[in-house]
Amino acid sequence: MMLKVILYAYTNKIYSSRQIAKQLSENIIFMWLSGEQQPDFRTINRFRSERMKDVIYETFFSIIDLLKEEGYIKLEDYFLDGTKIEANANKYTFVWRKSTERYDQKLNEKFHQIVLDIERVSREDESAELELDLHEKLEDAPISSEKISETIQQLEEKLVQDPKNKPLKKAKRQLEKELLPRKIKYEEQKKLLGQRNSYAKTDPDATFMRMKDDHMMNGQLKPGYNVQIGTENQFIIGFSLHQRAGDPGCFISHLEVLKKYNRPTPKTLIADSGYGSEENYDYCEKNQIEPLIKYSTIDKESTKAWKQQVGRIENMDYDEELDEWICANEKKLTFQFEKKMKTENGYESLKRTYRCVECKGCPFQTTCAKGNEVKTIQVSIENQKQRKRVREKLASEDGQQTYRKRKIEVEPVFGQIKYNREFSRLTHRGLSKNITNWGLICVAHNLLKWETTKQKQQERIR
């Protein structure tokens, strides 16, 4: 009963639990759905926030299965895109990683200085045993709240022997009243940050991101979440919420949600150039997904200006047998060394460095080597092979026809939800609650789309 009431409310652009509770006593349709029961707004909110968070994906995917049975979707083509939605958080209260690390470093330096002062005073008293031990521990281990607590405890033991020692009393007071609370605060902030660069104090799960709806046009950052959805025939067939702003890093974790709930793997995945990374291409290959995903420079490569840039790797020829690159002046760039580079997700990319030593006197030295004595390039051979396969697929007639559908798939869905359905800002705080909230929005969207599509089919029959 509660699920029916909430879903019907969402289809009517009613997202507040208080407004839903009000409709249950005024609107006859809501009364019929609830069997004339009138749960309090706290009950509605508790059901939505706590009870639904464990079953929201099962509820969502059960609707997807019904849509497939009715023939509205086939679960073959998967059109993926993302958007950033502002969180229900104060945009003026925030924590930045760089600031926290800078303040923490200054605190460590101050702690170091206090320990050295203790050592100096104790040497004057010919009792340096305690302070030398502190200094040795300071050099061996990183400074933490436990370390400062141990130092305070040792000072307390020293003050029992010498209760009138004013420098030790002052050092203990500084450590206890100032340094220790700040150290605990910085450790908590670093724990909440994780791999992020920032978070909002009123919603620690929200990350500050650059939003498109920047009315001041000054690049203002706002707390928000990165919402990823997959669609087919404008039905949402997959969704996820992320705390990172960049779309490439959300690609794998989004698809892992489908795996977690035993959903069928898409045969073809269509996305824009924001997702075109070596890591994502490799994931598609391992999971037998055909990626129709542009990479960042694919559109520029066909332009005349790009082809005139002789220093670009794409304008050079590669000899696979000799492992050499041939430049526009028929000079060879030979292999020098290779190194592994890790992404934030832990993916290792093998970068190979090539160098040409015959650049002196070359007519292209100014444009190709940019005035340097030698031309050096760093390239991932595997990524070049991936890009070649993508270019060939997108150049085919089927690939072009499928990729063109992307413009009428995901973007209209975001427009429908954010503007027509008036859901441009999340109403809950915390990642789990917002996942549930967005999941209900997706279910409501699919129900409305289902009804609209069904009506159009009936009109055609008539």
MARNU-928160 format. One line per field, with one value per residue (C-alpha): residue number from 0; residue in one letter; x, y, z. Coordinates in nm, 4 decimals, padded with zeros to 6 digits, always signed. Last residue first. Layout:
<atoms>
pos	(NUM / ...)
code	(A / ...)
px	(X / ...)
py	(Y / ...)
pz	(Z / ...)
</atoms>
This chain:
<atoms>
pos	(461 / 460 / 459 / 458 / 457 / 456 / 455 / 454 / 453 / 452 / 451 / 450 / 449 / 448 / 447 / 446 / 445 / 444 / 443 / 442 / 441 / 440 / 439 / 438 / 437 / 436 / 435 / 434 / 433 / 432 / 431 / 430 / 429 / 428 / 427 / 426 / 425 / 424 / 423 / 422 / 421 / 420 / 419 / 418 / 417 / 416 / 415 / 414 / 413 / 412 / 411 / 410 / 409 / 408 / 407 / 406 / 405 / 404 / 403 / 402 / 401 / 400 / 399 / 398 / 397 / 396 / 395 / 394 / 393 / 392 / 391 / 390 / 389 / 388 / 387 / 386 / 385 / 384 / 383 / 382 / 381 / 380 / 379 / 378 / 377 / 376 / 375 / 374 / 373 / 372 / 371 / 370 / 369 / 368 / 367 / 366 / 365 / 364 / 363 / 362 / 361 / 360 / 359 / 358 / 357 / 356 / 355 / 354 / 353 / 352 / 351 / 350 / 349 / 348 / 347 / 346 / 345 / 344 / 343 / 342 / 341 / 340 / 339 / 338 / 337 / 336 / 335 / 334 / 333 / 332 / 331 / 330 / 329 / 328 / 327 / 326 / 325 / 324 / 323 / 322 / 321 / 320 / 319 / 318 / 317 / 316 / 315 / 314 / 313 / 312 / 311 / 310 / 309 / 308 / 307 / 306 / 305 / 304 / 303 / 302 / 301 / 300 / 299 / 298 / 297 / 296 / 295 / 294 / 293 / 292 / 291 / 290 / 289 / 288 / 287 / 286 / 285 / 284 / 283 / 282 / 281 / 280 / 279 / 278 / 277 / 276 / 275 / 274 / 273 / 272 / 271 / 270 / 269 / 268 / 267 / 266 / 265 / 264 / 263 / 262 / 261 / 260 / 259 / 258 / 257 / 256 / 255 / 254 / 253 / 252 / 251 / 250 / 249 / 248 / 247 / 246 / 245 / 244 / 243 / 242 / 241 / 240 / 239 / 238 / 237 / 236 / 235 / 234 / 233 / 232 / 231 / 230 / 229 / 228 / 227 / 226 / 225 / 224 / 223 / 222 / 221 / 220 / 219 / 218 / 217 / 216 / 215 / 214 / 213 / 212 / 211 / 210 / 209 / 208 / 207 / 206 / 205 / 204 / 203 / 202 / 201 / 200 / 199 / 198 / 197 / 196 / 195 / 194 / 193 / 192 / 191 / 190 / 189 / 188 / 187 / 186 / 185 / 184 / 183 / 182 / 181 / 180 / 179 / 178 / 177 / 176 / 175 / 174 / 173 / 172 / 171 / 170 / 169 / 168 / 167 / 166 / 165 / 164 / 163 / 162 / 161 / 160 / 159 / 158 / 157 / 156 / 155 / 154 / 153 / 152 / 151 / 150 / 149 / 148 / 147 / 146 / 145 / 144 / 143 / 142 / 141 / 140 / 139 / 138 / 137 / 136 / 135 / 134 / 133 / 132 / 131 / 130 / 129 / 128 / 127 / 126 / 125 / 124 / 123 / 122 / 121 / 120 / 119 / 118 / 117 / 116 / 115 / 114 / 113 / 112 / 111 / 110 / 109 / 108 / 107 / 106 / 105 / 104 / 103 / 102 / 101 / 100 / 99 / 98 / 97 / 96 / 95 / 94 / 93 / 92 / 91 / 90 / 89 / 88 / 87 / 86 / 85 / 84 / 83 / 82 / 81 / 80 / 79 / 78 / 77 / 76 / 75 / 74 / 73 / 72 / 71 / 70 / 69 / 68 / 67 / 66 / 65 / 64 / 63 / 62 / 61 / 60 / 59 / 58 / 57 / 56 / 55 / 54 / 53 / 52 / 51 / 50 / 49 / 48 / 47 / 46 / 45 / 44 / 43 / 42 / 41 / 40 / 39 / 38 / 37 / 36 / 35 / 34 / 33 / 32 / 31 / 30 / 29 / 28 / 27 / 26 / 25 / 24 / 23 / 22 / 21 / 20 / 19 / 18 / 17 / 16 / 15 / 14 / 13 / 12 / 11 / 10 / 9 / 8 / 7 / 6 / 5 / 4 / 3 / 2 / 1 / 0)
code	(R / I / R / E / Q / Q / K / Q / K / T / T / E / W / K / L / L / N / H / A / V / C / I / L / G / W / N / T / I / N / K / S / L / G / R / H / T / L / R / S / F / E / R / N / Y / K / I / Q / G / F / V / P / E / V / E / I / K / R / K / R / Y / T / Q / Q / G / D / E / S / A / L / K / E / R / V / R / K / R / Q / K / Q / N / E / I / S / V / Q / I / T / K / V / E / N / G / K / A / C / T / T / Q / F / P / C / G / K / C / E / V / C / R / Y / T / R / K / L / S / E / Y / G / N / E / T / K / M / K / K / E / F / Q / F / T / L / K / K / E / N / A / C / I / W / E / D / L / E / E / D / Y / D / M / N / E / I / R / G / V / Q / Q / K / W / A / K / T / S / E / K / D / I / T / S / Y / K / I / L / P / E / I / Q / N / K / E / C / Y / D / Y / N / E / E / S / G / Y / G / S / D / A / I / L / T / K / P / T / P / R / N / Y / K / K / L / V / E / L / H / S / I / F / C / G / P / D / G / A / R / Q / H / L / S / F / G / I / I / F / Q / N / E / T / G / I / Q / V / N / Y / G / P / K / L / Q / G / N / M / M / H / D / D / K / M / R / M / F / T / A / D / P / D / T / K / A / Y / S / N / R / Q / G / L / L / K / K / Q / E / E / Y / K / I / K / R / P / L / L / E / K / E / L / Q / R / K / A / K / K / L / P / K / N / K / P / D / Q / V / L / K / E / E / L / Q / Q / I / T / E / S / I / K / E / S / S / I / P / A / D / E / L / K / E / H / L / D / L / E / L / E / A / S / E / D / E / R / S / V / R / E / I / D / L / V / I / Q / H / F / K / E / N / L / K / Q / D / Y / R / E / T / S / K / R / W / V / F / T / Y / K / N / A / N / A / E / I / K / T / G / D / L / F / Y / D / E / L / K / I / Y / G / E / E / K / L / L / D / I / I / S / F / F / T / E / Y / I / V / D / K / M / R / E / S / R / F / R / N / I / T / R / F / D / P / Q / Q / E / G / S / L / W / M / F / I / I / N / E / S / L / Q / K / A / I / Q / R / S / S / Y / I / K / N / T / Y / A / Y / L / I / V / K / L / M / M)
px	(-00.7914 / -00.4788 / -00.2556 / -00.4434 / -00.3925 / -00.0168 / -00.0045 / -00.1908 / +00.0518 / +00.3512 / +00.2076 / +00.1239 / +00.4696 / +00.6375 / +00.4460 / +00.5383 / +00.9004 / +00.9278 / +00.7746 / +01.0278 / +01.3137 / +01.1928 / +01.1635 / +01.5239 / +01.6312 / +01.4859 / +01.6327 / +01.9772 / +01.9291 / +01.8677 / +02.1778 / +02.4050 / +02.3096 / +02.0732 / +01.7317 / +01.5501 / +01.7707 / +01.7495 / +01.6255 / +01.3086 / +01.0501 / +00.8880 / +00.9061 / +01.2436 / +01.4684 / +01.2830 / +01.1776 / +01.5051 / +01.7042 / +01.4935 / +01.5261 / +01.9090 / +01.9215 / +01.7618 / +01.7165 / +02.0826 / +02.1973 / +01.9983 / +02.2742 / +02.5094 / +02.2912 / +02.2754 / +02.6461 / +02.7414 / +02.5079 / +02.6510 / +03.0120 / +03.2433 / +03.1581 / +03.2807 / +03.6035 / +03.6792 / +03.6110 / +03.8449 / +04.1221 / +04.0698 / +04.1139 / +04.4352 / +04.5723 / +04.4748 / +04.6743 / +04.9789 / +04.9698 / +05.1711 / +05.4360 / +05.6035 / +05.9448 / +06.0840 / +06.4459 / +06.6265 / +06.3138 / +06.1605 / +05.8051 / +05.9172 / +05.6533 / +05.5808 / +05.9319 / +06.1092 / +05.9005 / +06.1749 / +06.4155 / +06.7646 / +06.8109 / +06.5223 / +06.7251 / +06.7244 / +06.3591 / +06.2202 / +05.9558 / +05.8068 / +05.5698 / +05.2812 / +05.1347 / +04.8008 / +04.7243 / +04.3664 / +04.3500 / +04.0194 / +04.1993 / +04.4125 / +04.7533 / +05.0458 / +05.2912 / +05.6214 / +05.7990 / +06.1415 / +06.3201 / +06.1467 / +06.2536 / +06.0983 / +06.2046 / +06.2292 / +06.0195 / +05.9693 / +05.6030 / +05.7040 / +05.7486 / +05.6849 / +05.8863 / +05.8168 / +06.0159 / +05.7376 / +05.4542 / +05.5699 / +05.3465 / +05.2650 / +05.2266 / +04.9317 / +04.7438 / +05.0552 / +05.0316 / +05.3511 / +05.2443 / +04.9638 / +04.8280 / +04.5832 / +04.4257 / +04.3651 / +04.2057 / +03.9468 / +03.8914 / +04.0907 / +03.8882 / +03.5811 / +03.7814 / +03.9768 / +03.8026 / +03.7137 / +03.3786 / +03.1966 / +03.0129 / +03.1452 / +03.0525 / +03.0215 / +03.1864 / +03.2652 / +03.6451 / +03.6172 / +03.3850 / +03.6223 / +03.9173 / +03.7297 / +03.6519 / +04.0139 / +04.1451 / +03.9140 / +03.6209 / +03.3556 / +03.3393 / +03.3359 / +02.9647 / +02.8014 / +02.6516 / +02.6836 / +02.6036 / +02.5232 / +02.4183 / +02.4920 / +02.1738 / +02.0906 / +02.2103 / +02.1524 / +02.5234 / +02.6062 / +02.3783 / +02.5365 / +02.8794 / +02.7799 / +02.7622 / +03.0891 / +03.2608 / +03.1446 / +03.1662 / +03.5386 / +03.4827 / +03.1950 / +03.4009 / +03.2330 / +03.2841 / +03.0253 / +02.8191 / +02.4522 / +02.3360 / +02.0713 / +01.9711 / +01.6868 / +01.5411 / +01.2844 / +01.3594 / +01.3457 / +01.6391 / +01.8102 / +02.1098 / +02.1405 / +02.4278 / +02.3680 / +02.6723 / +02.5892 / +02.5885 / +02.7465 / +02.7900 / +03.0915 / +03.0577 / +03.2144 / +03.1475 / +02.8516 / +02.6224 / +02.3367 / +02.5461 / +02.2985 / +02.5777 / +02.7067 / +03.0701 / +03.0962 / +03.1365 / +03.0877 / +02.7861 / +02.8299 / +02.9170 / +02.5723 / +02.5602 / +02.9400 / +02.9642 / +03.2486 / +03.5757 / +03.8630 / +03.7361 / +03.9414 / +03.8235 / +03.6925 / +03.5073 / +03.8231 / +04.0283 / +03.7751 / +03.7771 / +04.1566 / +04.1507 / +03.9056 / +04.1085 / +04.4210 / +04.2379 / +04.1186 / +04.4754 / +04.6612 / +04.4681 / +04.3571 / +04.5683 / +04.8839 / +04.8918 / +04.8145 / +05.0853 / +05.3421 / +05.2490 / +05.2733 / +05.6095 / +05.7411 / +05.6085 / +05.7843 / +05.6295 / +05.4836 / +05.8251 / +05.7892 / +05.4144 / +05.4849 / +05.6939 / +05.4077 / +05.1712 / +05.4215 / +05.4265 / +05.0457 / +05.0432 / +05.2961 / +05.0836 / +04.7780 / +04.9769 / +05.0736 / +04.7178 / +04.5976 / +04.8458 / +05.1996 / +05.3617 / +05.6077 / +05.9876 / +06.0942 / +05.8416 / +05.9267 / +06.2899 / +06.1935 / +05.9716 / +06.2489 / +06.4858 / +06.2267 / +06.1922 / +06.5670 / +06.6606 / +06.6855 / +06.9797 / +06.7435 / +06.8838 / +06.8462 / +06.4829 / +06.4171 / +06.5723 / +06.3854 / +06.0542 / +06.1240 / +06.1985 / +05.8679 / +05.6813 / +05.8504 / +05.7464 / +05.3893 / +05.3925 / +05.5252 / +05.2552 / +04.9886 / +05.1205 / +05.0948 / +04.7373 / +04.6415 / +04.7824 / +04.6222 / +04.2824 / +04.3097 / +04.4060 / +04.1226 / +03.8511 / +03.5746 / +03.2485 / +02.9910 / +02.8787 / +02.6938 / +02.4543 / +02.3210 / +02.0224 / +02.2358 / +02.2492 / +02.2149 / +02.4977 / +02.4164 / +02.5197 / +02.4910 / +02.4538 / +02.2505 / +02.2308 / +02.1298 / +02.0237 / +01.7751 / +01.4804 / +01.2385 / +00.8672 / +00.7841 / +00.5299 / +00.7581 / +01.0468 / +00.8433 / +00.7500 / +01.1163 / +01.2050 / +00.9311 / +01.0857 / +01.4229 / +01.3081 / +01.1497 / +01.4553 / +01.6775 / +01.4760 / +01.4694 / +01.7240 / +01.6723 / +01.2925 / +01.2579 / +01.4819 / +01.4279 / +01.0912 / +00.9320 / +01.0693 / +00.9405 / +00.5927 / +00.5812 / +00.6994 / +00.4316 / +00.1678 / -00.0183 / -00.3789 / -00.5597 / -00.8590 / -00.7650 / -00.4360 / -00.4935 / -00.8585 / -00.7652 / -00.4909 / -00.7474 / -00.9937 / -00.7460 / -00.7898 / -00.6790 / -00.4159 / -00.3136 / -00.1923 / +00.0260 / +00.1817 / +00.2425 / +00.4139 / +00.6257 / +00.7428 / +00.7942 / +00.4674 / +00.5327 / +00.2192 / +00.4113 / +00.5966 / +00.2683 / +00.1545 / +00.4836 / +00.4513 / +00.0909 / +00.1591 / +00.4689 / +00.2793 / +00.0000)
py	(+00.2669 / +00.0497 / +00.3591 / +00.5111 / +00.1906 / +00.2042 / +00.5666 / +00.4841 / +00.2019 / +00.4293 / +00.6913 / +00.4322 / +00.2740 / +00.6150 / +00.7066 / +00.3768 / +00.4094 / +00.7619 / +00.6537 / +00.3679 / +00.6077 / +00.8607 / +00.5798 / +00.4817 / +00.8447 / +00.8502 / +00.5134 / +00.6149 / +00.9463 / +00.7667 / +00.5477 / +00.8413 / +01.0687 / +01.3637 / +01.3685 / +01.6057 / +01.5834 / +01.8843 / +01.9178 / +01.7109 / +01.9322 / +01.6453 / +01.8512 / +02.0014 / +01.7477 / +01.4268 / +01.4968 / +01.6679 / +01.3753 / +01.1361 / +01.3553 / +01.3397 / +00.9606 / +00.8388 / +01.0925 / +01.1892 / +00.8278 / +00.7137 / +00.8443 / +00.5804 / +00.2968 / +00.4294 / +00.5089 / +00.1634 / -00.0117 / +00.1856 / +00.1198 / +00.4101 / +00.3742 / +00.0144 / +00.0964 / +00.3912 / +00.1811 / -00.0950 / +00.1599 / +00.3190 / -00.0150 / -00.0840 / +00.2583 / +00.1857 / -00.1375 / +00.0419 / +00.2934 / +00.5966 / +00.8391 / +01.0501 / +01.2174 / +01.4332 / +01.5398 / +01.8765 / +02.0605 / +02.3416 / +02.2105 / +01.8596 / +01.8435 / +02.2108 / +02.3578 / +02.0382 / +01.9916 / +02.1023 / +01.8550 / +02.0041 / +01.8274 / +01.5868 / +01.2725 / +01.1449 / +01.0306 / +00.8973 / +00.6460 / +00.5966 / +00.3091 / +00.3415 / +00.0204 / +00.0957 / -00.0598 / -00.0340 / +00.0399 / +00.2316 / +00.5648 / +00.4803 / +00.3168 / +00.3830 / +00.1114 / +00.2067 / +00.1556 / +00.2447 / +00.3774 / +00.2500 / +00.4074 / +00.7030 / +00.6660 / +00.9440 / +00.9361 / +01.3162 / +01.2755 / +01.0499 / +00.6717 / +00.4990 / +00.1889 / -00.1521 / -00.3297 / -00.5775 / -00.3386 / -00.0577 / +00.2351 / +00.5211 / +00.8791 / +01.1189 / +00.9632 / +01.0086 / +01.3868 / +01.5731 / +01.6219 / +01.8597 / +01.9198 / +01.6316 / +01.8056 / +02.1314 / +01.9441 / +01.7786 / +01.4015 / +01.3558 / +01.6193 / +01.3953 / +01.1046 / +01.3177 / +01.2369 / +00.8734 / +00.7628 / +00.4756 / +00.2188 / -00.0557 / -00.4188 / -00.5922 / -00.9322 / -00.8757 / -00.8737 / -00.6489 / -00.4042 / -00.3766 / -00.3129 / -00.0310 / +00.1223 / +00.1115 / +00.2486 / +00.5496 / +00.6646 / +00.7462 / +01.1223 / +01.0521 / +00.9719 / +00.6400 / +00.3374 / -00.0107 / -00.3100 / -00.6629 / -00.5442 / -00.7936 / -00.9494 / -00.8511 / -01.0653 / -00.7953 / -00.7457 / -00.7682 / -00.4751 / -00.2748 / -00.3629 / -00.1691 / +00.1533 / +00.0793 / +00.0307 / +00.3590 / +00.5878 / +00.6666 / +00.7826 / +01.0164 / +01.2513 / +01.4155 / +01.1432 / +01.0648 / +00.8296 / +00.7380 / +00.4431 / +00.3602 / +00.0882 / +00.0162 / +00.3684 / +00.3616 / +00.6140 / +00.3377 / +00.1847 / +00.3704 / +00.3507 / +00.5973 / +00.7597 / +01.0262 / +01.2188 / +01.3582 / +01.7134 / +01.9883 / +02.3021 / +02.4540 / +02.7918 / +02.8209 / +03.1925 / +03.1906 / +03.3392 / +03.1154 / +02.7978 / +02.5320 / +02.3131 / +02.2180 / +02.1978 / +01.9490 / +01.9586 / +01.6086 / +01.4887 / +01.2000 / +01.4417 / +01.6064 / +01.9135 / +01.9399 / +01.9174 / +01.7123 / +01.7693 / +01.6181 / +01.2607 / +00.9437 / +00.8922 / +01.2344 / +01.1035 / +00.9383 / +01.2489 / +01.4617 / +01.2247 / +01.2367 / +01.6171 / +01.6413 / +01.4001 / +01.6074 / +01.9279 / +01.7827 / +01.6565 / +01.9753 / +02.2352 / +02.1362 / +01.8282 / +01.9061 / +02.2701 / +02.1904 / +01.9214 / +02.1605 / +02.4314 / +02.1881 / +02.0614 / +02.4195 / +02.4972 / +02.2119 / +02.2410 / +01.8843 / +01.7150 / +01.3399 / +01.3369 / +01.5793 / +01.3142 / +01.0632 / +01.3289 / +01.4056 / +01.0377 / +01.0346 / +01.3469 / +01.1862 / +00.8723 / +01.0848 / +01.2658 / +00.9315 / +00.8031 / +01.1206 / +01.0493 / +01.1544 / +00.9147 / +00.6647 / +00.6388 / +01.0060 / +01.0930 / +00.7736 / +00.8820 / +01.2312 / +01.0943 / +00.8645 / +01.1574 / +01.3463 / +01.0813 / +01.0241 / +01.3920 / +01.4379 / +01.6750 / +01.9639 / +02.1666 / +01.8551 / +01.8397 / +02.1910 / +02.1154 / +01.7870 / +01.9487 / +02.2190 / +01.9511 / +01.7806 / +02.1111 / +02.1764 / +01.8376 / +01.8959 / +02.2324 / +02.0710 / +01.8042 / +02.0726 / +02.2577 / +01.9349 / +01.8812 / +02.2333 / +02.1734 / +01.8287 / +01.9640 / +02.2584 / +02.0339 / +01.7881 / +02.0533 / +02.0615 / +02.2492 / +02.4859 / +02.7442 / +02.5039 / +02.3941 / +02.0508 / +01.8871 / +01.7726 / +01.9235 / +01.6810 / +01.6041 / +01.4209 / +01.0931 / +00.8947 / +00.5358 / +00.3962 / +00.0159 / -00.1827 / -00.5435 / -00.5280 / -00.5956 / -00.3192 / -00.2490 / -00.6131 / -00.6649 / -00.9234 / -00.6756 / -00.4070 / -00.6525 / -00.7417 / -00.3716 / -00.3199 / -00.6013 / -00.4296 / -00.1168 / -00.3020 / -00.5265 / -00.2164 / -00.0388 / -00.3402 / -00.2600 / +00.1180 / +00.0832 / +00.0150 / +00.2974 / +00.6149 / +00.5479 / +00.3700 / +00.6271 / +00.9131 / +00.7638 / +00.6898 / +01.0415 / +01.1833 / +00.9993 / +00.7072 / +00.7740 / +00.4519 / +00.4952 / +00.1785 / +00.3480 / +00.3433 / +00.4536 / +00.7416 / +00.8511 / +00.8598 / +01.0511 / +01.3296 / +01.5158 / +01.2978 / +01.0904 / +01.4013 / +01.5648 / +01.2649 / +01.2890 / +01.6626 / +01.5941 / +01.3184 / +01.5651 / +01.4265 / +01.5140 / +01.5447 / +01.3444 / +01.0324 / +01.0646 / +01.0609 / +00.7473 / +00.5815 / +00.6832 / +00.5607 / +00.2299 / +00.1700 / +00.2435 / +00.0000)
pz	(-03.3995 / -03.3923 / -03.4029 / -03.1082 / -02.9081 / -02.9689 / -02.8593 / -02.5381 / -02.4574 / -02.5115 / -02.2747 / -02.0080 / -02.0222 / -02.0193 / -01.7039 / -01.5369 / -01.6481 / -01.5068 / -01.1752 / -01.1493 / -01.2262 / -00.9662 / -00.7107 / -00.7852 / -00.7414 / -00.3897 / -00.2982 / -00.4220 / -00.2384 / +00.0898 / +00.0451 / -00.0450 / +00.2441 / +00.2640 / +00.0992 / -00.1372 / -00.4438 / -00.6742 / -01.0332 / -00.9944 / -01.1638 / -01.3606 / -01.6808 / -01.5936 / -01.4232 / -01.5056 / -01.8647 / -01.9495 / -01.8120 / -02.0192 / -02.3287 / -02.2906 / -02.2659 / -02.5883 / -02.8675 / -02.9005 / -02.8521 / -03.1568 / -03.3831 / -03.2384 / -03.3671 / -03.7236 / -03.7299 / -03.6052 / -03.8494 / -04.1424 / -04.0450 / -03.9524 / -03.5830 / -03.5881 / -03.7691 / -03.5419 / -03.2312 / -03.3499 / -03.4174 / -03.0781 / -02.9046 / -03.0966 / -02.9948 / -02.6336 / -02.6380 / -02.7762 / -02.4906 / -02.5993 / -02.4772 / -02.7449 / -02.7596 / -03.0419 / -02.9953 / -02.9947 / -02.8797 / -03.0906 / -03.0697 / -03.1724 / -03.4484 / -03.5216 / -03.4902 / -03.5937 / -03.9098 / -04.1528 / -03.9866 / -03.9345 / -03.6028 / -03.5418 / -03.5990 / -03.2398 / -03.2401 / -02.9130 / -02.8060 / -02.4569 / -02.3830 / -02.1335 / -01.9909 / -01.8239 / -01.4873 / -01.3561 / -00.9827 / -00.9851 / -00.9429 / -01.2469 / -01.2335 / -01.4677 / -01.5671 / -01.7265 / -02.0573 / -02.1960 / -02.5039 / -02.8182 / -03.1460 / -03.3276 / -03.6898 / -03.9490 / -04.2683 / -04.2528 / -04.1516 / -03.8591 / -03.8550 / -03.5211 / -03.4335 / -03.2815 / -03.5553 / -03.6310 / -03.5378 / -03.7648 / -03.6644 / -03.9017 / -03.7743 / -03.8070 / -03.5115 / -03.2974 / -03.3446 / -03.4324 / -03.7934 / -03.6966 / -04.0497 / -04.0106 / -03.7101 / -03.8986 / -04.1904 / -03.9666 / -03.9535 / -03.6328 / -03.4476 / -03.4165 / -03.2692 / -03.0214 / -02.6900 / -02.7488 / -02.8890 / -02.7261 / -02.9345 / -02.7108 / -02.7912 / -02.4564 / -02.4147 / -02.0434 / -02.0909 / -02.3981 / -02.2241 / -01.9263 / -02.1608 / -02.3347 / -01.9942 / -01.8780 / -02.2081 / -02.1773 / -02.3921 / -02.1289 / -02.1903 / -02.5644 / -02.5605 / -02.4809 / -02.6567 / -02.5074 / -02.7264 / -02.6084 / -02.2628 / -01.9824 / -01.8427 / -01.4830 / -01.1953 / -00.9294 / -00.8592 / -01.2292 / -01.3113 / -01.0278 / -01.1717 / -01.4833 / -01.2835 / -01.1012 / -01.4388 / -01.5945 / -01.2898 / -01.3355 / -01.6937 / -01.5902 / -01.3736 / -01.0733 / -00.8152 / -00.5464 / -00.7589 / -00.7977 / -01.0105 / -01.2687 / -01.5146 / -01.7585 / -01.7805 / -02.0631 / -02.3403 / -02.6056 / -02.4158 / -02.1336 / -01.9010 / -01.6165 / -01.4272 / -01.1604 / -01.0349 / -00.6934 / -00.5612 / -00.3566 / -00.5688 / -00.7419 / -00.9133 / -01.2571 / -01.2861 / -01.5255 / -01.2567 / -01.3710 / -01.3403 / -01.4516 / -01.5899 / -01.2442 / -01.1351 / -00.8514 / -00.4733 / -00.3346 / -00.1337 / +00.1128 / +00.3957 / +00.3726 / +00.6005 / +00.6006 / +00.2222 / +00.0797 / -00.1045 / -00.3022 / -00.2981 / -00.2496 / +00.1092 / +00.2126 / +00.5182 / +00.6542 / +00.5818 / +00.7728 / +01.0693 / +01.0827 / +01.0617 / +01.3546 / +01.5699 / +01.5026 / +01.5926 / +01.9231 / +02.0040 / +01.9081 / +02.1079 / +02.4574 / +02.5277 / +02.3316 / +02.4328 / +02.7981 / +02.8089 / +02.6620 / +02.9151 / +03.2060 / +03.0795 / +03.0532 / +03.4066 / +03.5936 / +03.9391 / +03.9463 / +03.8914 / +03.9504 / +03.8835 / +03.5979 / +03.4195 / +03.4305 / +03.2935 / +03.0175 / +02.9222 / +02.9018 / +02.6855 / +02.4477 / +02.4254 / +02.3406 / +02.0686 / +01.9124 / +01.9317 / +01.7549 / +01.4780 / +01.3825 / +01.1403 / +01.2948 / +01.3272 / +01.3527 / +01.6226 / +01.8103 / +01.8284 / +01.9447 / +02.2201 / +02.3470 / +02.3503 / +02.5544 / +02.8232 / +02.8738 / +02.8730 / +03.2484 / +03.3008 / +03.3892 / +03.0990 / +02.8909 / +02.9966 / +02.8721 / +02.5297 / +02.4918 / +02.5809 / +02.3225 / +02.0627 / +02.1431 / +02.1093 / +01.7724 / +01.6340 / +01.7486 / +01.5707 / +01.2527 / +01.2711 / +01.3162 / +01.0102 / +00.8086 / +00.9283 / +00.8232 / +00.4731 / +00.4435 / +00.5487 / +00.3091 / +00.0172 / +00.0908 / +00.0971 / +00.3585 / +00.3008 / +00.4451 / +00.1860 / -00.0479 / +00.2278 / +00.1388 / -00.0306 / -00.3207 / -00.6685 / -00.9552 / -01.1966 / -01.5175 / -01.6715 / -01.9924 / -02.1088 / -02.3974 / -02.3609 / -02.6690 / -02.6032 / -02.3152 / -02.5516 / -02.4445 / -02.4928 / -02.5634 / -02.2823 / -02.1214 / -02.1420 / -01.9699 / -01.6946 / -01.6414 / -01.6186 / -01.3574 / -01.1486 / -01.1989 / -01.0137 / -00.7212 / -00.6834 / -00.7025 / -00.4327 / -00.2012 / +00.0718 / +00.0608 / +00.0738 / +00.4466 / +00.5649 / +00.3632 / +00.1965 / +00.4929 / +00.7369 / +00.5194 / +00.4941 / +00.8666 / +00.9471 / +00.7143 / +00.9198 / +00.7666 / +00.6633 / +00.5687 / +00.3407 / +00.1484 / +00.0611 / -00.3143 / -00.2743 / -00.0440 / -00.2845 / -00.5650 / -00.3450 / -00.2716 / +00.0587 / +00.3527 / +00.1722 / -00.0227 / +00.3008 / +00.3834 / +00.0368 / +00.0895 / +00.4214 / +00.2647 / -00.0014 / -00.3531 / -00.5305 / -00.9049 / -00.9975 / -01.0977 / -00.7677 / -00.5734 / -00.7562 / -00.6668 / -00.3011 / -00.2685 / -00.4408 / -00.2273 / +00.0941 / +00.0000)
</atoms>
